Amino acid sequence: MFVWARIPEPWASQMTSFDFAMKLLEEADVVASPGAAFGPAGEGYLRLALVENENRLRQAVRQIGRCLGTKVGAKT
């Protein structure tokens, strides 16, 4: 199973999906597939595989949030 995620601003207008995927790999230790690898319509998106257990997925979300300087996954 996987999910397509739109690359958020300001990064979407500053870098390609390949560059953003590398940013996540290098700074958050999270692997994502750049949308452009699946064709031109995929630019601006990432494909994230949901193949890990729930705890590992939550960890990945936290790591992405720290990398981007945002608080994600908070319960309201």
C-alpha positions as CSV (number, residue, x, y, z in Angstrom):
1,M,0.0,0.0,0.0
2,F,1.2,3.5,-0.6
3,V,0.1,7.1,-0.5
4,W,0.7,10.1,-2.7
5,A,1.6,13.2,-0.7
6,R,1.8,16.7,-2.2
7,I,5.1,18.4,-1.4
8,P,4.3,21.4,0.8
9,E,5.2,25.0,0.2
10,P,7.7,26.6,0.3
11,W,9.6,23.4,-0.8
12,A,7.4,22.6,-3.8
13,S,8.3,25.9,-5.5
14,Q,12.0,25.6,-4.6
15,M,13.0,22.1,-5.5
16,T,12.0,19.1,-7.6
17,S,10.4,16.0,-6.2
18,F,13.8,14.3,-6.6
19,D,15.5,17.0,-4.5
20,F,12.8,16.8,-1.8
21,A,13.0,13.0,-1.6
22,M,16.8,13.4,-1.1
23,K,16.2,16.0,1.6
24,L,14.0,13.6,3.5
25,L,16.5,10.8,3.1
26,E,19.5,12.9,4.2
27,E,17.8,15.0,6.9
28,A,15.0,12.8,8.2
29,D,16.3,9.3,7.4
30,V,13.0,8.6,5.6
31,V,12.9,7.1,2.2
32,A,10.3,8.3,-0.3
33,S,9.9,7.9,-4.0
34,P,9.9,11.2,-6.0
35,G,6.7,11.6,-7.9
36,A,8.5,12.6,-11.1
37,A,9.9,9.0,-11.2
38,F,6.3,7.9,-12.2
39,G,5.9,10.5,-15.0
40,P,5.6,14.2,-15.4
41,A,2.2,14.4,-13.6
42,G,4.0,13.2,-10.5
43,E,6.1,16.2,-10.1
44,G,5.2,18.1,-6.9
45,Y,4.4,14.8,-5.1
46,L,6.1,12.0,-3.2
47,R,5.0,8.4,-3.1
48,L,5.3,7.0,0.4
49,A,5.1,3.2,1.0
50,L,3.0,2.2,4.0
51,V,4.7,-1.2,4.5
52,E,6.0,-0.8,8.0
53,N,4.2,-1.3,11.3
54,E,2.2,1.6,12.8
55,N,5.0,2.6,15.3
56,R,7.6,2.9,12.5
57,L,5.1,4.9,10.4
58,R,4.5,7.3,13.3
59,Q,8.2,7.6,13.8
60,A,8.7,8.5,10.1
61,V,6.0,11.2,10.4
62,R,7.7,12.7,13.4
63,Q,11.1,12.7,11.7
64,I,9.6,14.4,8.6
65,G,7.9,17.0,10.9
66,R,11.3,17.7,12.6
67,C,13.0,18.0,9.2
68,L,10.5,20.4,7.9
69,G,10.2,22.4,11.2
70,T,6.5,21.6,11.7
71,K,4.5,19.7,14.2
72,V,2.7,16.9,12.5
73,G,0.5,14.2,13.7
74,A,-0.6,16.1,16.8
75,K,-4.0,15.1,18.2
76,T,-6.4,17.9,18.7
